[in-house]
Amino acid sequence: MKPDPQSPIMVKLSARQRRDALLADCALQRTALGLETRQLFEPLSGGNLRQAILARLKVPLMVAGGMLGLMLLRPRRSLPWLLRASALLRHASVALPIIRSMLQRLNQQQAPVEK
């Protein structure tokens, strides 16, 4: 909440004093913003970020490069394959959670008895 410009506190302060108070307030805000920014980027700075991202994207980039090469070399033959692959990926994204839950249930039922 900002003080009223006509309040007795603001009238008694000189322009220089108000300027100094505003500068101090801005400095505090800059410090707080810097601290919050460092806290936000802290999880990203743990280790080499580029290496972590490239490790996860290596296989998809290789597949995309292969598909692009096929499309450039043989566009009539590669389009049906691309459509089939996209359909398989859609079905796999639906089926994988179901398969994963079934395997977890089987593992829980067949848990070894500890002696």
KANORPE-V497596 format. One record per helix or strand. SS is the DSSP state (H for helix, E for strand). FROM is the first residue (numbers start at 1). LEN is the number of residues. If there is no record, write none. Layout:
ss: [SS & SS]
from: [FROM & FROM]
len: [LEN & LEN]
//
This chain:
ss: [H & H & H & H]
from: [8 & 15 & 49 & 75]
len: [5 & 31 & 25 & 35]
//
